[in-house]
Amino acid sequence: ILCNLIFLPVLRNLSSWLRTTPMGRVLPVDDNLYFHKLIGVLVALAFSGHITFHYLDFIWHSMSGSGASLLTQTLLNWTGISGHLITLCMTLMMLTGLERFRRMHWGIPGFNFKFSGHSLFVRMHKLWLLVLILLWSHSKAFWQYSLFPVCLLITDKLIGRLRGRDEVEMIAAQMPARDVLHITMRPTNGRRFKFQAGQYLFLNCPQVSKTEWHPFTISSSPWESTFSVHIKCRKDMDWAYGIRKLLEERSSADTQQTAHDFSDLSQACIGGGGDTASNRESRGQPKGSLKIRRHRLYVDGPYGTSSAMVFEFKVMILVAAGVGVTPFASILKTLAFQAKNGVLETPLKKVAFFWTCRDESELNSFKDIMVGIVNDTCLGQIFELNTYLTGEIHLKIHRANEKYQQYAGRPDWNRIGKRIGDEHPDDDIGVFLCGPGAMAKELSAMCKKLNLPPSKAGSQEADSRSRRFKFHKESF
């Protein structure tokens, strides 16, 4: 049963559909990866006990003379062979799935050959199909338990394959900040890529890897004619850095990239042909936009996340860490468009956005978009932008911006939550996070603290606690 349940949390299309139904409020669809790992641990405990007791039984029969030898019972029959192969495959899948392993890198000295733990993890997890076939032959009754979940899995995979067949055109590539790549795309078939604010997609670049699909949050608004993603592309990220290298290798070498500006990748043409940045400007193309025709990209999506529930609240606290700002950039641009055109799904009272960054270069990647929303007359009165720089700050060169609140250090979530709760005592407050697990624990603790039952507080305090903080996370 556990071997079949492990498939359900990773059915992306099913999870996205469940979010649109009343069951999405009951089922933990936002914790699907956690439950996938939890079931994996339970499977490991179950098959460890299964193997242990089988071996104890084999040893007892072998020593008592009531059965064949230990070797014959374990390896000289198909049940024993298939059981050991299943154990080997599942062990490899579990070990390569550990976060510490996925972040590792290896190389052969003297050879230009490197591979990462994540690439090995992706390949090892494809052994699930072999494990399923072996389980069907290992136990005659297994197919009865696996028929329904396997049908769901095949359907989900087929939908993903069909959605990922259409090629998309890379229109522009920019480096808005250090180690952040901004790619703008559109479908080559002329159709509009339909999505909702806060959703994500899977991106494939065959010139980097034909088999790897990586998830990225859509950072553009659904009202735009194109769609875009922001990709972290540090040197230790083999796939993402591979795209960056692919673009840099095709760049012209006539100009150098300048720091801290929203410019082209290497401020030059990708693809050659004498199409320099100055030539593009003379043709009327905006600076920072690249036409790229030789790189094939494929998109599977969009898929829903908890961030899409933001439109159900009148008061919301949005929290992002670093590049986790991408879903909220899409959401805020959508809210600004809806407010401007009078089509807001929910009357907004307060949108408080908190963005933590390590340094100013990370902040610069989306700062212009956020300041633009602050200046927008439609959202300017209800939108509050707060930035926190948690890394080292050079005070002599750092300049404060009066258009939004700037802090050094980490946010005091209890103070922030109490202030916004006191300002809106009659409205439920949606708290949305796209950030690391440690920050999720802090925000979850804040919501629980401010949602104390009325019986545990005085009557005056109970009245102020009639509203509820509802926490939704999208951890990375």
N, C-alpha and C positions, 0 to 999 in steps of 0.2 A: 504494500500500500504506500509506504513512504517513497519507494522508487518511482511511483507514478505521481504522487503529490508534488514531487520536486519540480515537475514541469510547469505546474500551474502558475507560480509567481512570476515566471519569465515569459508568459504569453503577452507580448506588448500590445497587440491589437485588442485582446480581451480586456486587459487592464484599462486601456484608453476608453473602451466602450463602457465598462463598469462605472467609470467616473461620471458618465453622463446619466446614470440611472440612480434611483434612490438607494440601491445597494452600495454605491460608492461612498455613502456616508457611514455605512456600517462596516464594510470590509476594509481591512488595512491595505488598500491599494498603493498608498504612498510608501509603505514599508516592504514592498515586494522583494527587493534584494535581501533584506534582513531575513525574511521568512525562507527565501531560497537557501541561504546559508544555514539557517537553523535546521531546516529539514535535512540538509547535507550532513550536519553533525549527527543528527538522530540516525540517519542511514549508516554512518560510519560506526556508531555504537551498536546498531542492530546487526550489521554484517560481521562485526568483531565477535559478538556473542555467538552468532550463527556458526562462524568458522571454528571458534574455540570448542563449542560443544560437539561439533562434527569430529574434530580431531580427537577429543576425549573418547568419543564413541569408537572411532577407528582404532585407537590405541588399546582400548579395553578388549575389543574383539580380536585384535592381533595377538595380544598377550595371553588371552584365555584360550586361544586355539579355536574359537567358534567362528572365525572369519578368515578372510585372506590376509596377506601381509599388508603392512601399512602403505607401502609403495603402490601395491595393486589397488587398494581402496581409494587412494588420493589422486594418483596420476595416470593410472592405466585404464581409465574409463572416461567417457565423454563428460559425465556429470562432474567429475573431479577436475578435468582439464578446463572446462568452461567456467567452473567456480573460481579457479585460480586466475584465469584470464580476466574475469569480471573484477576480482579483487585488485589486480594489477592496474587495470584501466581506471577504476574509481579512485585508487590511491594517487595515481598521477594527476587526475583531474582535481582532486582536493588539494594536493600539495602546491600545484601551479596556480591555484586560485587564491592562495594566501597573499595578502597585500604586500608583505615584505618581499615575497618572491617576485611578484609582478613588477616591482620597482627596481629589480636588479638588472644589470647589464653585463655582458660578457664579450670578449673579443680574443682573437688569436694573435699573439705577438708576431710582428713581421708580415702579417696579412691584413688586407683591407676587408676584414670580415667581422661584423659585429651583429649581435642579436640581443634582444631584450627579454626579460621575463614575461612581459605582457604579450609579446608575439608568441612565445611558447605556450602561454596560458590559452590564447585563442585557439591554437592548433590542438592542444590537448583536450579542450572542451568539446571538440568535434567528435571525440571518442564516444559521446553519448549514444550515437547511432549503433556503434559496434556493441556497446554494453546492452542496449535494448535487444538486439538480435541474439546475443549470448543468453540473456535472461529468458527469452522465449524458448530457446533450446534446452536451457538448464532446468526449467520447471515447466511442466505441461500445463499447470493451472495459471501461470503468470499472465498469459494473454487475456484471460477473463477480466483481470483487474486493470490491465493496461489499455484495453481497447478504446474506452472513452477518452482518457487523457491524450493518448497518441493521436486520435482523430482530431482533437482540438489543436495539438501541436502541429500536425501536418497542415491543417487549415491556416493556422497563424503563419507558418513558414511560407506557404504558397501566396498568401496575401502580401507578405513582405517582399517576396520575389517579384510579384507582379508590380508592386509599387516602386520597386527599385530598378525596373528595366529601362525607364525613360532617362535619357541623358540630359544633363543640365549644362548650360554655358556659363563659364566663369567670366563675368563682365569686368570686375575690378578687384585688385588686391592692394591692400594698404597695411602699413605698420604704424598704427596710431600710438603705440607705446612699445617699450622694450619687450621683446618676446611675445607680442600679441599680433596675430595676423587677422585682418578683417577681409573676408571674401564676400563679394556680392555676386549673386547668380540669378539665372532665370531659365526655365525649361526651354529646350531647343525645339520642342514641338509646337511652340506658340501658345500653349495653354497657360493659364494663370495657376501658380502654385498656391493652393488654398490652405490656410492654417489659421489658428487662433493665437492671440497673444499669450505668451508663456509656454507654448509648446516647443518640442525639440524634434530633431531629425537625425538620421544616421547618414553619414557621408562616406563615400568610397571613392578612392582615387587609384585606378588600376596601375598607373605609372609608379606609384609608391608600393602598393600591395593590392593584388587582385582579390584577396580573401578577407581583408580586414575592413570592417564597418565600425565607425566611431560616432558616438552620440554628441551632438552640440545643440545648445539652445538657440532658437531663432531670435536674433537681436533686432530685426526690423519689425515694422508694423504691418498687420494684414492689409492695410489700406494702400500700401506702397505697391508699385508695379513689379518690383523685384524683391528678393529676399536675401538675407545675409546672415552670416555667423561670425563669431569672434573665436579664434583658436589660440590657445596657449601653445607656443612652439619653442620651448627651451631645448637645449642640446640633449638633455636626458630623455626627451620624449621622442622616440624613434619615428613613429608614424607622422606626428604633427611636424616635427623638425624636418622630416623627409619632404613634406609639401613645401616648406619654406626653402629648402635647398633646391628643390625642383624649380621653383620660381626664380631664385637667385641665380641659378646656373644659366637661365635664359635671359637674364637682364643685361642691358647694355652697360658697359663699364665707363660711360662718359661722365657720370656724375656720382657724387658720394651722398649717402644718406645723412641728413642732419638730425641731431637729437631733439626730442621733445616737440616735434611738429607733426601735424597730420599730413604726411606726405606719402608718395608712392614707395613701394618696396624697392629700395635702392634708388628711388626717385628716377626710375628709368623704365623704358619699355620692356615688357616681358614678351619675347617672341621675335625680337630683332626686326629687320626690315627698315631700319632707319627711323622708326616711329619713336622719337624721343619725346621727353616731357614738353619741351618747347613746341614741337610740331603738333602735339595733341592740343595744347592751348590755342595754337593758331587755327586749329580746325573747330574750335568752340567746345571741345570736351573739357569738363571741369578738371582742375588740377587735383591729383590724387586718384584719378580713375584710370584703370588699365584695361585695354581690350586684349583678351587672351583667348585664342582660338585653338590651340594645339593641346590643351590639357583636358582630358575627359574626366568628368565627375558624374557620379550617380547618387541619387538621394532616395532614401527610404523613409517615408513619414508623410505627414507629421504625427507625433504621438503626444498624448496629453500628460500633464503633470498637475500637481496640486496648485501651482501658481495660477492656473486658469480659473480657480475658484475665487480669485481676488475680486471679480466683478459682482460678487454677491454681497459685499459689505459696503456700508456707508462710511465707515471709519476703518482705516487699515494702517498697519505698521509693516513696511517692507524693509527687509534686512538683507544686504548682500556683502559678500566677502570677495574682494578682488574681481576676477573675471566672472564671478557669480552674479554680477550686475546685469548680464545679458538678458535674462528673461524679464527683468523689471524695466530695462530700456524699452523693450517691445511693449510691455504693459502700459508704461507711462506715456509713450507716444500714442498708443491707442486711446487712452483716456483723454489726452489732450485733443485728439481729433474728434472724439465723440462729444466732448464738452463744446468744442467750437461749432459743431454742426447740430447741437441739441439732440443727440441720440444716445445719451448716457443710459446704460442698462439699469443703474441704481443711482439715486441722487447722492452725490458725494458730499461729505462734510469735512473729512480730513484725510490727507494722504501724507504720511510721515515716512520719509525714506532715509535709511541709515546705511552708509556705505563705508566699510573698513578696508583700508589699503595699506600695504607695507610701506610704499614710498610714493612720491609725486608722479613718477613715470607711470605707475599703475593707475593712479588717479586720472591722469591726462587722457587715458583711452576713451572715457565716456564723459569727461567733464563738460564739454561743449553742449552735448545733448541735454544734460541735466540742467545746466544754466539756462539753456533755451526754454525749458519747461518752466523754470522759475520766472522767467520774463514773460511767459505766455499769460495774457490777461484772463484766459478761460480757466486755467488751473492755478494761476499765481497766488490767489487768496487762500486756497486750501492746500496747496502743495508746500511741503517743508523738506528741504534738503539739508542733511547733516553728513559731513564727511569726517572720518577718523583716520589719521595717519598713525599707525602702530609701530613703524620702524624708526630708524634714526632720521632726525630732521636737522638740517642746517638752518638755524634761525636767521642768520644774516642774509641768506638768499631767498628764504621762504617769504612769500607775500600772501597776506590774507585777502580773501575776496569777500566783499560786503554783500554779495548776492546770495550767499548761503552760509550756514554755520560750519565752522571748521574747528576740529578738536585734535589734540595730540593725546595718544593713549587709547585705552579701550573703553567702550561705552558702559555706563552704569545702567543696566537694563531695568532694575527695580525702580530707579528714579524715573527713567523714561516712561515705563509702563504706567506708573502711578500718575504722572503728570497728564498723559493723554487720557487715561481712564477718568480722572477727575474732570477733564474738560468735556467729556462725552459720557456722562453717567447712565444715559438711557439707551445707548446703542452697543450692540455686540461689536467687538474689535477683532478684526482678522489680522493675525500675525503670520507673515510669510517669510521664509528664509530660503536663500540659496547660498549655502556655505558649508563649512566643515562640521563634523559631528560634535565637536567640543562646543561650538557656538549654539548648536541645536539644543544641547543639554541646558545651557544657560537660559535660553529663551523659554524652553519648556518649563524650567523651574520658576521663572518669572510669572508665566501664565498660571501655574498651579498656585503660587503664592497669592496672586491677586484675585484668584477665583475661590477664596476660602468660603465654605458654606456659611450662610447667614447665622446659623445656630452657634458658630464659634466666635462670632463678633457681636459687639453691642448693637442696639437697634439703630443708632445713628449711622454707624459704619456699615451696617447691613444694607441700609437704603442705598449707599453709594456703591455697593457691590452688586447691584441688580444686573448690571451688564456683565458679559462673559468675554474673556480673551480666548480665542480659538486659534490654536497653533497648527500651522501646516509647514512642512519642511521638504526641501529638495536638496538632500545632502550630496556632496561630491568628495 
